[in-house]
Amino acid sequence: MPIDRRGFLRVGALAVLPALGGRLGQDTTAAAPLYQPDLAGRPRERVTDYQNDPFIIGIERRLRCTCGCNLDIYTCRTTDFTCTYSPALHRELVDLVEQHLSADEVVAAFVAKYGQQSLMAPPKEGFNWAGYLLPGVAITLVGSVLGWVLLRRARAPVAVGDAAVTGVLSTDDEARLRTELDKLES
């Protein structure tokens, strides 16, 4: 007996319903207590008002995470949830802020503990000025030399055979060129 498409789908749906079992009417709102939370992974830290405080975030953006990701502390702790360093650095930073230290004092405390590599940008003093100025000076110098070379090359005469072409045709050459062009057109 041939079966049409609608009948085929009906039989398929009836075959799938028992496989779902009691899942269709299962209550997912009530969950059993978790007796061993360590099995579920790293426990979440308690959320505080300092998690999204603009003052804290401003300081965190000035400091580098020490996990090796080269991100600032805020970006690392809000994007890399496997990092264990950035939450610890965040807690340390919050502890310093709760001691009523200013932003610069907190940054100085981190530099004293972790060194200048904890800063996102080196301070603008001493030899660090070379890091700020050298790329701009080098780009300007190379661009100037390249522009000068290109201008000289564009103005230089190009030797063709025995004569040099300077960009301006003589009257004889211009007349000969016109006659050749007229021959091509006709």
The 8 nearest C-alpha neighbors of each residue, nearest first, counted from 0:
[[1, 2, 3, 6, 7, 4, 10, 5],
 [0, 2, 3, 6, 4, 7, 5, 10],
 [3, 1, 6, 7, 0, 4, 5, 8],
 [2, 4, 6, 5, 7, 1, 8, 0],
 [3, 5, 7, 6, 8, 2, 9, 1],
 [6, 4, 8, 7, 3, 9, 2, 10],
 [5, 7, 9, 3, 4, 8, 2, 10],
 [6, 8, 4, 10, 5, 9, 11, 3],
 [9, 7, 11, 5, 6, 10, 12, 4],
 [8, 10, 6, 12, 11, 7, 5, 13],
 [11, 9, 13, 7, 8, 12, 14, 6],
 [12, 10, 8, 14, 9, 13, 7, 15],
 [11, 13, 15, 9, 14, 10, 8, 16],
 [12, 14, 10, 11, 16, 15, 9, 17],
 [13, 15, 11, 12, 16, 10, 17, 18],
 [14, 16, 12, 18, 13, 17, 11, 19],
 [17, 15, 19, 18, 13, 14, 12, 20],
 [18, 16, 20, 19, 15, 14, 13, 21],
 [19, 17, 15, 20, 16, 14, 21, 22],
 [20, 18, 16, 17, 22, 21, 15, 23],
 [21, 19, 17, 18, 22, 16, 23, 24],
 [20, 22, 23, 24, 25, 19, 17, 18],
 [23, 21, 25, 24, 20, 19, 26, 18],
 [24, 22, 21, 25, 19, 20, 26, 16],
 [23, 25, 22, 21, 26, 20, 27, 19],
 [26, 24, 22, 23, 27, 21, 28, 20],
 [27, 25, 28, 24, 29, 22, 30, 23],
 [26, 28, 29, 25, 30, 24, 22, 31],
 [29, 27, 26, 30, 25, 31, 24, 32],
 [28, 30, 27, 26, 31, 32, 25, 33],
 [31, 29, 28, 32, 27, 33, 26, 25],
 [30, 32, 33, 29, 34, 28, 27, 26],
 [33, 31, 34, 30, 35, 29, 36, 39],
 [32, 34, 35, 36, 31, 39, 30, 38],
 [33, 35, 32, 36, 31, 37, 38, 39],
 [34, 36, 37, 33, 38, 39, 32, 40],
 [35, 37, 38, 39, 33, 34, 40, 42],
 [38, 36, 39, 35, 40, 41, 42, 34],
 [37, 39, 36, 40, 35, 41, 33, 34],
 [38, 40, 36, 37, 41, 35, 42, 33],
 [41, 39, 38, 37, 42, 36, 43, 35],
 [40, 42, 43, 37, 39, 38, 36, 44],
 [43, 41, 40, 44, 37, 36, 39, 45],
 [44, 42, 41, 45, 46, 40, 80, 86],
 [43, 45, 46, 42, 86, 47, 41, 90],
 [44, 46, 47, 43, 42, 50, 48, 49],
 [47, 45, 44, 50, 48, 49, 43, 51],
 [48, 46, 49, 50, 45, 51, 44, 52],
 [47, 49, 50, 52, 51, 46, 45, 55],
 [48, 50, 52, 47, 51, 55, 93, 46],
 [51, 49, 48, 47, 52, 46, 55, 56],
 [52, 50, 49, 53, 48, 56, 55, 47],
 [51, 53, 49, 55, 54, 50, 56, 48],
 [54, 52, 56, 55, 57, 51, 49, 58],
 [55, 53, 57, 52, 56, 58, 102, 49],
 [54, 56, 58, 52, 57, 53, 59, 49],
 [57, 55, 59, 53, 58, 54, 60, 52],
 [58, 56, 54, 60, 55, 59, 53, 61],
 [57, 59, 55, 61, 60, 56, 102, 54],
 [58, 60, 56, 72, 73, 62, 61, 57],
 [61, 59, 71, 57, 58, 62, 73, 56],
 [60, 62, 58, 59, 119, 118, 71, 57],
 [61, 63, 118, 59, 119, 71, 60, 117],
 [64, 62, 71, 117, 119, 118, 72, 70],
 [63, 65, 72, 71, 66, 85, 70, 69],
 [64, 66, 67, 63, 84, 117, 68, 85],
 [67, 65, 64, 68, 84, 82, 85, 69],
 [68, 66, 65, 69, 64, 70, 63, 84],
 [67, 69, 70, 66, 64, 65, 75, 71],
 [70, 68, 67, 63, 64, 71, 65, 66],
 [71, 69, 68, 75, 63, 64, 74, 72],
 [70, 72, 63, 60, 64, 62, 74, 73],
 [71, 73, 64, 59, 75, 85, 63, 74],
 [74, 72, 59, 76, 75, 71, 60, 77],
 [75, 73, 77, 71, 76, 72, 78, 70],
 [74, 76, 72, 79, 78, 73, 77, 70],
 [77, 75, 85, 73, 74, 78, 79, 86],
 [76, 78, 74, 75, 73, 79, 80, 72],
 [77, 79, 75, 76, 74, 80, 73, 81],
 [80, 78, 75, 81, 82, 76, 77, 74],
 [79, 81, 82, 78, 76, 77, 83, 75],
 [80, 82, 79, 83, 76, 78, 41, 84],
 [83, 81, 80, 84, 79, 85, 76, 66],
 [82, 84, 85, 86, 81, 87, 80, 66],
 [83, 85, 87, 82, 86, 66, 88, 65],
 [84, 86, 88, 76, 87, 72, 83, 64],
 [87, 85, 89, 88, 84, 76, 83, 90],
 [86, 88, 90, 84, 89, 85, 91, 83],
 [89, 87, 85, 91, 86, 90, 92, 84],
 [88, 90, 86, 92, 87, 91, 85, 93],
 [91, 89, 93, 87, 92, 88, 94, 86],
 [92, 90, 88, 94, 89, 93, 87, 95],
 [91, 93, 89, 95, 94, 90, 88, 96],
 [92, 94, 96, 90, 95, 91, 97, 89],
 [95, 93, 97, 91, 92, 96, 90, 98],
 [96, 94, 98, 92, 93, 97, 100, 105],
 [97, 95, 93, 99, 98, 100, 94, 92],
 [96, 98, 94, 99, 95, 93, 100, 92],
 [97, 99, 95, 96, 100, 94, 93, 101],
 [100, 98, 97, 96, 101, 95, 94, 102],
 [101, 99, 96, 98, 104, 105, 95, 102],
 [102, 100, 104, 103, 105, 99, 96, 106],
 [101, 103, 105, 104, 58, 106, 100, 96],
 [104, 102, 106, 105, 101, 107, 100, 58],
 [103, 105, 107, 101, 106, 102, 100, 108],
 [106, 104, 108, 102, 107, 103, 100, 101],
 [105, 107, 103, 109, 108, 104, 110, 102],
 [108, 106, 104, 110, 105, 109, 111, 103],
 [109, 107, 111, 105, 106, 110, 104, 112],
 [108, 110, 112, 106, 111, 107, 113, 105],
 [111, 109, 114, 107, 113, 115, 108, 112],
 [110, 112, 108, 109, 114, 113, 107, 115],
 [111, 113, 109, 110, 114, 108, 107, 117],
 [114, 112, 110, 109, 117, 111, 115, 116],
 [115, 113, 110, 116, 111, 117, 112, 109],
 [114, 116, 117, 110, 118, 113, 121, 111],
 [115, 117, 118, 114, 113, 63, 119, 110],
 [118, 116, 63, 115, 62, 114, 113, 110],
 [119, 117, 62, 116, 120, 63, 115, 61],
 [118, 120, 63, 62, 61, 117, 71, 121],
 [121, 119, 118, 122, 61, 62, 116, 123],
 [122, 120, 118, 123, 127, 119, 115, 116],
 [121, 123, 124, 120, 127, 118, 128, 115],
 [124, 122, 128, 127, 121, 125, 131, 126],
 [123, 125, 122, 127, 128, 126, 121, 129],
 [124, 126, 127, 128, 123, 129, 122, 130],
 [125, 127, 128, 129, 124, 130, 123, 131],
 [128, 126, 129, 130, 125, 124, 123, 121],
 [129, 127, 131, 126, 130, 123, 124, 132],
 [128, 130, 132, 133, 127, 131, 126, 134],
 [131, 129, 127, 128, 133, 132, 134, 126],
 [130, 132, 128, 129, 133, 127, 134, 135],
 [133, 131, 129, 135, 134, 130, 128, 136],
 [132, 134, 136, 129, 135, 130, 137, 131],
 [135, 133, 137, 136, 132, 138, 131, 130],
 [136, 134, 138, 137, 133, 132, 139, 131],
 [135, 137, 133, 139, 134, 138, 140, 132],
 [138, 136, 140, 134, 135, 139, 133, 141],
 [137, 139, 135, 141, 140, 136, 142, 134],
 [140, 138, 142, 136, 137, 141, 143, 135],
 [139, 141, 137, 143, 142, 138, 136, 144],
 [140, 142, 144, 138, 143, 139, 137, 145],
 [143, 141, 145, 139, 140, 144, 138, 146],
 [142, 144, 146, 140, 145, 141, 139, 147],
 [145, 143, 147, 141, 146, 142, 148, 140],
 [144, 146, 142, 148, 143, 147, 141, 149],
 [147, 145, 143, 149, 144, 148, 142, 150],
 [146, 148, 144, 150, 145, 149, 143, 151],
 [149, 147, 145, 151, 146, 150, 152, 144],
 [148, 150, 152, 146, 151, 147, 153, 145],
 [151, 149, 153, 147, 152, 148, 146, 154],
 [152, 150, 148, 154, 153, 149, 155, 147],
 [151, 153, 149, 155, 150, 154, 148, 156],
 [154, 152, 150, 151, 155, 149, 156, 148],
 [155, 153, 151, 152, 150, 156, 165, 149],
 [156, 154, 152, 153, 151, 157, 165, 150],
 [157, 155, 165, 164, 163, 158, 154, 166],
 [156, 158, 164, 163, 159, 155, 165, 162],
 [159, 157, 163, 162, 160, 164, 156, 161],
 [160, 158, 162, 163, 161, 157, 164, 156],
 [159, 161, 162, 158, 163, 157, 164, 156],
 [160, 162, 159, 163, 158, 164, 157, 156],
 [163, 161, 160, 159, 158, 164, 157, 165],
 [164, 162, 158, 159, 157, 156, 165, 161],
 [165, 163, 157, 166, 156, 158, 162, 159],
 [166, 164, 156, 167, 163, 157, 155, 168],
 [165, 167, 164, 168, 156, 157, 154, 163],
 [168, 166, 165, 169, 164, 173, 170, 172],
 [169, 167, 173, 172, 170, 166, 165, 171],
 [168, 170, 172, 171, 173, 167, 174, 166],
 [169, 171, 173, 172, 174, 168, 175, 167],
 [172, 170, 174, 173, 169, 175, 168, 176],
 [173, 171, 175, 169, 170, 174, 168, 176],
 [172, 174, 170, 176, 171, 175, 168, 169],
 [175, 173, 177, 171, 176, 172, 170, 178],
 [174, 176, 172, 178, 173, 177, 171, 179],
 [177, 175, 173, 179, 174, 178, 172, 180],
 [176, 178, 180, 174, 179, 175, 181, 173],
 [179, 177, 181, 175, 180, 176, 182, 174],
 [178, 180, 182, 176, 181, 177, 175, 183],
 [181, 179, 177, 183, 182, 178, 176, 184],
 [180, 182, 178, 184, 183, 179, 177, 185],
 [183, 181, 179, 180, 185, 184, 178, 177],
 [182, 184, 180, 181, 185, 179, 178, 177],
 [185, 183, 181, 182, 180, 179, 178, 177],
 [184, 182, 183, 181, 180, 179, 178, 177]]
